[in-house]
């Protein structure tokens, strides 16, 4: 399913969509096979508060994972896509995940601009946002072969502001070489650049150098990084079975 088909919206293109609170899944692969030229085509969509996805794999291209609303926790999972492939307006926490960019077009050697995330917070009072902790941002083997053949035309960004108060934070992640020095991509001109919050804290890897980041991104102060723990950001210690192995210094 994809938006190129009559009557299909991004929301209802999902291979799997969940609504009931407390949804849990492990050891699953969920894929949308629409292909790289099909525009928006969701593999997994969640509107489940307190949803837990562990050791799962989400495969697609544009809009792979629609973290639509409420609180969501992804643990030790793999997410593959290219354009805005983790998006929505949930409060979602991604811990120990592998985030991989895949070749995007039918002729990917031409180059592209990919954004890993497109968070959709529409009001500053909302407690939503994406937090990535101890996760890896890299490309699939096929994509990295393309990237290294001509790095100047293959540009990858941590996120772009789908909505005005977009919020995304990377904490102690490994950002590999494909992440551009700018780090973050505008959506349309200066839209949301004064109202978003894009933060980084103690990331490592060839793409983690913050000296050339866009001026409208932030370095999370050490005194504030605790706000982006599992416990504080999604109250996960109250509902994730067995808790989480969130780092002690983030609590």
Secondary structure, DSSP 8 states (H G I E B T S, - for coil): --TTSTT--SGGG-SEEE-STT-EEES-EEE--S-TTS----SEEE--TTEEEES-EEE-STT-EEE-SSEEEEES-EEEESEEEEEESSEEEEES-EEEE---STTGGG-EEEEEEEE----TT---EEEEES-EEEE-HHHHHHHHH-GGGEEEEEE--SSTT-EEEEES-EE-TTB-TT-B--SSTTTTTTT-EEEEES-BSTT---TT--TT-EE--TTTGGGGSHHHHH-GGGTSTT-----GGG-
